[in-house]
Amino acid sequence: MPDTELNILRESLDLLILKSLSGGPKHGYAIAEWIEQATQTVLMVDEGTLYPALHRLARKRLVVTEWGLSENNRRAKFYAIAPAGRALLRAHTPIWHRYAEGIAIALRSATETAR
């Protein structure tokens, strides 16, 4: 897969993670559940994709981490959106809306056959 495709997928996941954290801190499983529910099960993120993304966001200081107890009283790492992450989410959301709408328009359009 070309790097540009990976970047689009990676950046989309990053925005979804940041959006999931905009309502408050969550542990990894809760983030994955939020994405699944928010996308009406269109997107389901497995651990092998989610945790590297969370670590990447933490390295970029877009999220901060803290250990705590999950709902079932288990030790878990919680992620919270950092001010830089909130700014990135605010700046990039309208861009992704515009791109997604552009792609949707193109996919709905009638195609011309090549001659």
N, CA, C and O of each residue as an XYZ file, in Angstrom:
460
protein
N       0.846     -1.182      0.000
C       0.000      0.000      0.000
C       0.890      1.243      0.000
O       1.803      1.329      0.821
N       0.659      2.191     -0.879
C       1.476      3.409     -0.917
C       1.383      4.205      0.386
O       0.390      4.127      1.110
N       2.442      4.972      0.666
C       2.483      5.779      1.893
C       1.310      6.728      2.009
O       0.804      6.941      3.111
N       0.859      7.307      0.899
C      -0.253      8.263      0.973
C      -1.516      7.573      1.458
O      -2.287      8.169      2.210
N      -1.748      6.324      1.045
C      -2.918      5.596      1.515
C      -2.802      5.318      3.000
O      -3.775      5.455      3.741
N      -1.603      4.923      3.441
C      -1.395      4.682      4.861
C      -1.619      5.951      5.659
O      -2.212      5.909      6.737
N      -1.148      7.091      5.138
C      -1.332      8.352      5.845
C      -2.805      8.702      5.968
O      -3.242      9.162      7.023
N      -3.571      8.494      4.918
C      -5.002      8.794      4.974
C      -5.675      7.918      6.026
O      -6.464      8.407      6.835
N      -5.365      6.630      6.015
C      -5.964      5.730      7.000
C      -5.503      6.067      8.410
O      -6.305      6.085      9.343
N      -4.221      6.333      8.564
C      -3.652      6.646      9.880
C      -4.252      7.937     10.417
O      -4.645      8.006     11.582
N      -4.324      8.957      9.575
C      -4.868     10.236     10.021
C      -6.361     10.138     10.324
O      -6.854     10.807     11.232
N      -7.073      9.321      9.582
C      -8.498      9.118      9.868
C      -8.670      8.472     11.236
O      -9.507      8.902     12.029
N      -7.879      7.442     11.512
C      -7.951      6.777     12.814
C      -7.568      7.746     13.922
O      -8.214      7.778     14.969
N      -6.522      8.535     13.700
C      -6.107      9.509     14.716
C      -7.250     10.467     15.049
O      -7.504     10.746     16.221
N      -7.938     10.969     14.029
C      -9.055     11.889     14.281
C     -10.193     11.198     15.015
O     -10.816     11.793     15.895
N     -10.470      9.948     14.662
C     -11.529      9.216     15.372
C     -11.161      9.014     16.840
O     -12.012      9.144     17.720
N      -9.910      8.699     17.098
C      -9.467      8.522     18.485
C      -9.592      9.846     19.238
O     -10.125      9.882     20.347
N      -9.107     10.925     18.644
C      -9.201     12.228     19.308
C     -10.655     12.610     19.556
O     -10.990     13.133     20.618
N     -11.513     12.352     18.585
C     -12.947     12.646     18.762
C     -13.513     11.824     19.917
O     -14.290     12.336     20.723
N     -13.123     10.551     19.998
C     -13.636      9.703     21.082
C     -13.224     10.238     22.453
O     -13.953     10.087     23.433
N     -12.049     10.862     22.509
C     -11.543     11.389     23.781
C     -12.052     12.791     24.086
O     -11.850     13.292     25.192
N     -12.707     13.430     23.127
C     -13.191     14.790     23.360
C     -14.276     14.831     24.429
O     -14.548     15.887     25.000
N     -14.893     13.690     24.700
C     -15.910     13.624     25.751
C     -15.350     13.254     27.114
O     -16.097     13.192     28.091
N     -14.043     13.006     27.196
C     -13.410     12.652     28.454
C     -12.474     11.467     28.278
O     -12.503     10.794     27.247
N     -11.642     11.211     29.286
C     -10.658     10.130     29.200
C     -11.317      8.759     29.025
O     -12.412      8.506     29.528
N     -10.616      7.882     28.296
C     -11.095      6.514     28.082
C      -9.896      5.582     28.031
O      -8.788      5.995     27.687
N     -10.129      4.324     28.375
C      -9.096      3.303     28.165
C      -9.268      2.756     26.759
O     -10.276      3.024     26.104
N      -8.289      1.989     26.291
C      -8.270      1.530     24.911
C      -9.526      0.813     24.470
O     -10.057      1.095     23.396
N     -10.009     -0.110     25.282
C     -11.203     -0.868     24.897
C     -12.407      0.064     24.723
O     -13.212     -0.124     23.811
N     -12.530      1.065     25.595
C     -13.646      2.010     25.498
C     -13.524      2.869     24.234
O     -14.534      3.235     23.632
N     -12.295      3.187     23.835
C     -12.091      3.948     22.599
C     -12.547      3.109     21.407
O     -13.264      3.599     20.534
N     -12.132      1.855     21.375
C     -12.533      0.955     20.284
C     -14.050      0.804     20.241
O     -14.641      0.814     19.161
N     -14.681      0.665     21.391
C     -16.144      0.564     21.454
C     -16.806      1.836     20.935
O     -17.790      1.774     20.198
N     -16.263      2.989     21.324
C     -16.833      4.259     20.871
C     -16.784      4.335     19.355
O     -17.777      4.690     18.721
N     -15.639      4.005     18.765
C     -15.495      4.059     17.306
C     -16.497      3.133     16.643
O     -17.137      3.502     15.657
N     -16.633      1.938     17.179
C     -17.587      0.973     16.617
C     -19.016      1.513     16.678
O     -19.754      1.438     15.696
N     -19.401      2.054     17.827
C     -20.757      2.572     17.977
C     -20.974      3.845     17.163
O     -22.020      4.006     16.535
N     -19.999      4.744     17.168
C     -20.140      6.023     16.463
C     -20.224      5.827     14.952
O     -20.852      6.624     14.254
N     -19.594      4.769     14.446
C     -19.631      4.507     13.002
C     -20.694      3.472     12.650
O     -20.736      2.979     11.523
N     -21.548      3.145     13.610
C     -22.620      2.159     13.411
C     -22.048      0.840     12.888
O     -22.590      0.238     11.961
N     -20.955      0.408     13.491
C     -20.209     -0.828     13.201
C     -19.618     -0.887     11.791
O     -19.235     -1.961     11.326
N     -19.542      0.255     11.110
C     -18.871      0.284      9.816
C     -17.366      0.100     10.030
O     -16.705     -0.583      9.248
N     -16.829      0.711     11.090
C     -15.413      0.584     11.423
C     -15.254     -0.115     12.759
O     -15.878      0.252     13.754
N     -14.412     -1.120     12.757
C     -14.087     -1.823     13.994
C     -12.562     -1.897     14.075
O     -11.914     -2.436     13.177
N     -11.997     -1.358     15.141
C     -10.551     -1.243     15.282
C     -10.063     -2.333     16.230
O     -10.537     -2.442     17.361
N      -9.110     -3.141     15.758
C      -8.563     -4.187     16.622
C      -7.377     -3.644     17.422
O      -6.857     -2.567     17.130
N      -6.966     -4.398     18.420
C      -5.885     -3.968     19.309
C      -4.589     -3.690     18.566
O      -3.862     -2.757     18.905
N      -4.298     -4.500     17.552
C      -3.056     -4.344     16.800
C      -2.991     -3.055     16.003
O      -1.913     -2.642     15.576
N      -4.123     -2.422     15.802
C      -4.183     -1.135     15.110
C      -4.334      0.003     16.114
O      -3.701      1.050     15.974
N      -5.175     -0.207     17.128
C      -5.493      0.855     18.083
C      -4.301      1.263     18.942
O      -3.993      2.451     19.042
N      -3.627      0.297     19.562
C      -2.583      0.653     20.522
C      -1.366      1.311     19.879
O      -0.816      2.245     20.464
N      -0.920      0.867     18.699
C       0.155      1.637     18.050
C      -0.277      3.080     17.738
O       0.531      4.003     17.833
N      -1.538      3.268     17.368
C      -2.039      4.618     17.097
C      -2.038      5.449     18.383
O      -1.637      6.612     18.365
N      -2.479      4.867     19.483
C      -2.479      5.585     20.761
C      -1.058      5.948     21.190
O      -0.819      7.050     21.684
N      -0.122      5.027     21.004
C       1.275      5.315     21.362
C       1.838      6.422     20.473
O       2.583      7.279     20.947
N       1.488      6.408     19.192
C       1.936      7.450     18.270
C       1.373      8.818     18.694
O       2.093      9.816     18.697
N       0.086      8.852     19.050
C      -0.537     10.105     19.488
C       0.094     10.610     20.785
O       0.246     11.816     20.974
N       0.463      9.687     21.678
C       1.110     10.076     22.929
C       2.508     10.638     22.654
O       2.903     11.635     23.259
N       3.260     10.006     21.742
C       4.591     10.515     21.385
C       4.508     11.923     20.799
O       5.389     12.752     21.027
N       3.443     12.182     20.043
C       3.250     13.510     19.447
C       2.646     14.499     20.445
O       2.432     15.666     20.115
N       2.377     14.037     21.646
C       1.777     14.846     22.721
C       0.383     15.355     22.361
O      -0.023     16.438     22.782
N      -0.345     14.554     21.575
C      -1.738     14.879     21.239
C      -2.687     14.267     22.263
O      -3.824     14.712     22.413
N      -2.206     13.242     22.965
C      -2.953     12.644     24.077
C      -1.997     12.493     25.256
O      -0.781     12.407     25.085
N      -2.569     12.464     26.442
C      -1.810     12.198     27.663
C      -2.359     10.916     28.279
O      -3.517     10.557     28.064
N      -1.523     10.239     29.040
C      -1.928      8.955     29.615
C      -1.831      8.986     31.137
O      -1.054      9.737     31.726
N      -2.648      8.142     31.739
C      -2.645      8.008     33.193
C      -3.218      6.634     33.528
O      -4.191      6.192     32.916
N      -2.613      5.969     34.500
C      -3.129      4.674     34.928
C      -4.302      4.880     35.878
O      -4.309      5.810     36.685
N      -5.292      4.000     35.771
C      -6.463      4.069     36.633
C      -7.172      2.731     36.648
O      -6.643      1.730     36.165
N      -8.375      2.720     37.207
C      -9.172      1.497     37.281
C     -10.326      1.581     36.295
O     -11.025      2.591     36.215
N     -10.510      0.502     35.548
C     -11.609      0.434     34.582
C     -12.922      0.178     35.316
O     -12.952      0.043     36.539
N     -14.013      0.113     34.538
C     -15.339     -0.110     35.118
C     -15.415     -1.434     35.889
O     -16.161     -1.553     36.860
N     -14.633     -2.428     35.443
C     -14.653     -3.726     36.130
C     -13.503     -3.855     37.121
O     -13.075     -4.960     37.455
N     -13.007     -2.707     37.588
C     -12.016     -2.645     38.656
C     -10.664     -3.243     38.272
O      -9.954     -3.766     39.131
N     -10.306     -3.169     37.001
C      -9.006     -3.648     36.536
C      -8.122     -2.445     36.229
O      -8.598     -1.398     35.790
N      -6.844     -2.618     36.466
C      -5.879     -1.559     36.167
C      -5.817     -1.368     34.650
O      -5.667     -2.332     33.899
N      -5.934     -0.107     34.209
C      -5.931      0.188     32.786
C      -5.292      1.551     32.549
O      -5.328      2.432     33.408
N      -4.705      1.702     31.364
C      -4.151      2.995     30.991
C      -5.269      3.803     30.343
O      -5.920      3.344     29.404
N      -5.482      5.003     30.853
C      -6.494      5.902     30.321
C      -5.811      6.972     29.470
O      -4.715      7.443     29.775
N      -6.495      7.328     28.408
C      -5.988      8.325     27.473
C      -6.923      9.528     27.525
O      -8.144      9.383     27.594
N      -6.329     10.717     27.492
C      -7.111     11.957     27.474
C      -6.552     12.850     26.376
O      -5.353     12.836     26.100
N      -7.418     13.613     25.763
C      -6.975     14.509     24.696
C      -6.208     15.682     25.307
O      -6.658     16.303     26.270
N      -5.063     15.965     24.738
C      -4.232     17.084     25.182
C      -4.661     18.343     24.424
O      -5.337     18.242     23.400
N      -4.280     19.518     24.909
C      -4.646     20.745     24.193
C      -4.224     20.721     22.711
O      -4.974     21.187     21.853
N      -3.050     20.190     22.410
C      -2.603     20.105     21.008
C      -3.500     19.161     20.213
O      -3.762     19.402     19.034
N      -3.967     18.096     20.841
C      -4.880     17.164     20.179
C      -6.229     17.799     19.906
O      -6.828     17.584     18.852
N      -6.700     18.581     20.859
C      -7.981     19.280     20.684
C      -7.876     20.294     19.549
O      -8.809     20.440     18.759
N      -6.751     20.990     19.464
C      -6.544     21.967     18.387
C      -6.477     21.260     17.028
O      -7.044     21.739     16.046
N      -5.783     20.126     16.978
C      -5.692     19.376     15.726
C      -7.063     18.869     15.300
O      -7.421     18.958     14.126
N      -7.824     18.343     16.239
C      -9.181     17.859     15.940
C     -10.043     18.988     15.393
O     -10.758     18.812     14.406
N      -9.973     20.141     16.033
C     -10.765     21.298     15.601
C     -10.343     21.764     14.206
O     -11.193     22.142     13.401
N      -9.043     21.741     13.913
C      -8.549     22.221     12.618
C      -8.803     21.219     11.496
O      -9.129     21.618     10.378
N      -8.659     19.931     11.773
C      -8.729     18.923     10.711
C     -10.132     18.384     10.445
O     -10.376     17.842      9.367
N     -11.053     18.512     11.386
C     -12.401     17.981     11.180
C     -13.082     18.574      9.950
O     -13.612     17.809      9.144
N     -13.097     19.899      9.762
C     -13.759     20.427      8.564
C     -13.087     19.982      7.265
O     -13.761     19.802      6.250
N     -11.782     19.805      7.290
C     -11.061     19.335      6.105
C     -11.521     17.932      5.747
O     -11.784     17.644      4.579
N     -11.620     17.046      6.753
C     -12.053     15.665      6.495
C     -13.510     15.615      6.063
O     -13.878     14.772      5.244
N     -14.344     16.499      6.594
C     -15.742     16.561      6.128
C     -15.781     16.921      4.643
O     -16.524     16.318      3.869
N     -14.979     17.902      4.257
C     -14.944     18.329      2.859
C     -14.439     17.206      1.957
O     -15.020     16.961      0.900
N     -13.366     16.521      2.357
C     -12.834     15.400      1.573
C     -13.850     14.280      1.462
O     -14.077     13.748      0.375
N     -14.458     13.921      2.573
C     -15.429     12.819      2.560
C     -16.609     13.153      1.663
O     -17.086     12.294      0.922
N     -17.085     14.389      1.723
C     -18.201     14.788      0.865
C     -17.782     14.780     -0.595
O     -18.557     14.368     -1.458
N     -16.577     15.226     -0.881
C     -16.076     15.191     -2.255
C     -15.991     13.777     -2.796
O     -16.357     13.526     -3.944
N     -15.516     12.867     -1.989
C     -15.443     11.468     -2.408
C     -16.846     10.907     -2.615
O     -17.094     10.198     -3.590
N     -17.757     11.220     -1.710
C     -19.139     10.736     -1.839
C     -19.780     11.262     -3.117
O     -20.471     10.518     -3.813
N     -19.559     12.538     -3.433
C     -20.110     13.124     -4.664
C     -19.556     12.382     -5.878
O     -20.300     12.017     -6.788
N     -18.251     12.167     -5.880
C     -17.620     11.483     -7.016
C     -18.150     10.053     -7.169
O     -18.384      9.601     -8.290
N     -18.338      9.349     -6.072
C     -18.809      7.969     -6.133
C     -20.278      7.876     -6.550
O     -20.696      6.868     -7.120
N     -21.062      8.918     -6.269
C     -22.469      8.942     -6.686
C     -22.639      9.338     -8.156
O     -23.671      9.052     -8.763
N     -21.631      9.992     -8.719
C     -21.769     10.513    -10.083
C     -21.742      9.385    -11.109
O     -21.156      8.324    -10.895
N     -22.388      9.655    -12.208
C     -22.362      8.695    -13.321
C     -20.988      8.767    -13.970
O     -20.440      9.852    -14.166
N     -20.448      7.633    -14.295
C     -19.134      7.625    -14.924
C     -19.274      7.545    -16.438
O     -20.212      6.943    -16.962
N     -18.338      8.153    -17.117
C     -18.297      8.081    -18.574
C     -17.434      6.888    -18.963
O     -16.413      6.620    -18.331
N     -17.837      6.195    -19.975
C     -17.027      5.067    -20.424
C     -15.929      5.571    -21.351
O     -16.146      6.473    -22.159
N     -14.770      4.984    -21.223
C     -13.647      5.367    -22.085
C     -13.885      4.810    -23.486
O     -14.401      3.705    -23.650
N     -13.505      5.582    -24.475
C     -13.713      5.132    -25.861
C     -12.419      4.776    -26.500
O     -12.395      4.377    -27.665
